[in-house]
């Protein structure tokens, strides 16, 4: 079993319709509306809570954590950040999630960033058996980020459903978040893919990325859904 650190930055500027997902040591996908292009892997520098992220001449962002990082069971930490800078010649002013944790070569990994308006965001992470598209055997965790100052809430019972088209491309996702064991209602989030692309890892693993338009109870915002599938033996 191969385990290495994996750093992923998902960022979005809703007003400018700019989004990106950058995986250290792998590459970056940038979306301008429905148009997707590739960029170099991110170079990350700075201290915890304040980072600089660059991808060659394609983008340069300053990330400032809006609060403490959320900790998942496997040691992964996720920060919700303010993100400012440039994508090419365009100004960027939005939000981001920075995820740092173990990247395992023997499982399918899913990572969702949901960056809604009004200081509301969610992050989901799932790990499941190799070549397992269904969610029944996955370990799924979710975090809610709310308010100013930022408050974190670990979700007691998250549920994730994903719809693919006939060519295996992600087209929509549905999420139910039961925040506590005695919660009367679930937080429900839906999302539709606006653009898609793929990154190939040095070891042959592949990350399918869908840039998503998310919606929840009148709130809307951008984000992403990434699925990393291990290289075939």
N, C-alpha and C positions, 0 to 999 in steps of 0.2 A: 504494500500500500504506500503510495507516494503522497506526502503531505508537505506543502510549502506555503509560505505566506502569500496571500493574494490581496492586492489593493485595487479597489474599483471606485471610480468617481462617476456618478450619474448627475448631470447638471442640466438645467432648463431655464430659459428666459421666455415666459409665456407671451409677454408683449411683443417681443421680436420674433417669435416662432423659431427660436434656436434651441436645439437640444444636443446632448452628447452623452456617450458612455465611453469611458477610458479605463482600460485594464493595464496595469503596470506590467511591462515585459511582453505585452501582446500587441496592443494597438488601440486605436480610437475610432469610433464612428461618430460623425457629426451629421445632424439633420437640420436642414433649413426648409421648414415646411415639410413637403413630401420628398424633397431631394436629399439623398444620403451620399456622403463622401467619406473616404478614409483619411486618417491622419496618423502621425507617429504615436508610439506608446507614450503615456504621460511620464514626465519627470517631476517627482514630488520632493519639495524641500520645505523646511520650517519646523516649528515646534508644535506640540499637540495643541490643537485649538486654533492655530493660524498657519495656513499652508499656502505655498505658491505652486501652481500646477502649470506646466508648459508642455506643449506638443509641437516641437519644431517651430516653424513660422505660422502654424495653423491656428493655434490658440494659446492664450496666456490668461490664467485666472487666479485671483486671490480668494481663498476660502477662509471664512471666519466662522467658527462653530457658534451656533446660537445657544448652546448649553452643553451639558455633560454628554459624553458618548454613551449610548445604550449598549449593554453587554448581553450577548446571547450565550446559550448553554455551552457551545463549543469554543468559547473564548473570542469569538468575533465581536468587534465593536463597530457601531454605526453612529456617525455624527450627522446631524442636520445642520447645514451651513448656509450662510449668505455667500453668494458667488458674484464677483464683479471682474471685469476685464475685457478682453477682446477675442473674437473669433474671426481670424483674418482681418479685414478692414472694418468689421462690424463691432459695435459696442455691445457688451453683455452685462446685464444686471438682473440676476435671478437668484435661484436657490440650488442647492446640491445636497446629495448624500455622499459621504465618504465612508467606505466600508473597508475594514482591515481585519483579516483573520485567515484561518487555514484554508488553503485551496487543495482539495483532495482529488487525486487523479483516478479514483476508482468509483466515483459516484456521479450522478447527475445533480447539478447544482442550479437552483433558480434564485434570482435576485430581483426584487421589485422595488422601485422608487416611485412614490406617489407624492407630488408636490402641489398641494391644493392651495387655494387662496385663503386669506384671513388667518395666517400663522397656523396652518394645519397641514400635517404631513404624516405619512405612514411608510414603513419599510418592512418588507417581508423577505425571509430567507428560508429556503427549503433544500434538503438533501435527500436523495433517494437512490435506489439500486440502479446500477448501470442498465441503460436501455429501457428503463421503466418510464413510460410516458404518463401513466395514471398517477394520481396523488395518494392512493390508499396506503402505500408503504413508506411515504416520505415523512421525514421529521420537519415540521413546519413551525416557524416562529415569526411573530409579528410585534412591531413596536409602533405606538402612536406618539407623535410629537404635537403638542398643543400649546398655544398661548404665548404671551410675552410678559414676563420671562418664561422660557420654555419649560414645559413639564413633560416628563416621559411616563408612559404607561405601557407595561408589558401585557400583551393580550393573552388571556387564559386559554381561549379555544379559537384559533384562526382556521378558516376554511378557504381554499382556493380552487377555482375551477377554470379551465383553459379550453378554448375552442380553436382548433386548427382547420385549415382548408384542406382540399384534396392533395395539395402538394406539400403538406406538412408545415405550412407557414402559420404562425400565430395570428389570429384575427381578432380575438376578444378575450377578456378575462372577467370573472366575477369573484368577489371577495366577501366573505362574512366574518366579522370579528366579534366574538362574544368576549367582552372585556373581563368579566368575572364569572365565577361558577353560578352565581345567582342572578345574572343579568337577565332582564325580561325581554330585551330586544337586542338584535345584533346590529352593529354598524355595517351597512352594506355599501360597497363600492363597485362600480362598473367601469370598464374601459375598453376602447376600441383602438386597434392599431392604425396609426397614421402613416408610418413609414417603417421600413425594415432593412436589416443588413446582417452581415455575419463577420466575425473575426476568427481567424485560425491561429491557434496557439503553436508555439515552437514544437511541442510534443505531439501535435496532430489533433488535439482536442479542438472542439469548435464551440463558439458562443454565438447563438442566434439572438439577435437583439431586435425588439419591437419598440418603437417610440409610440407612446400611448397617450390618448386624451382621456383623462380620468374624470369621473363625476361621482359626487356623493351628497345627497340631501341639499341640493341647490349649489353646492360648491363644485367648481371645476378647476382643473389644472393639468399641467403636463407631467410626464414621467416616463418610465421605461420598464421593460420586462425582459430580463436576460436569462437564457437557458444555456448552460455549458454542458456539453455531452463529451464524455471521455473518448480518447482516441481508441479506435478498434485495434485489437491485437492482431 
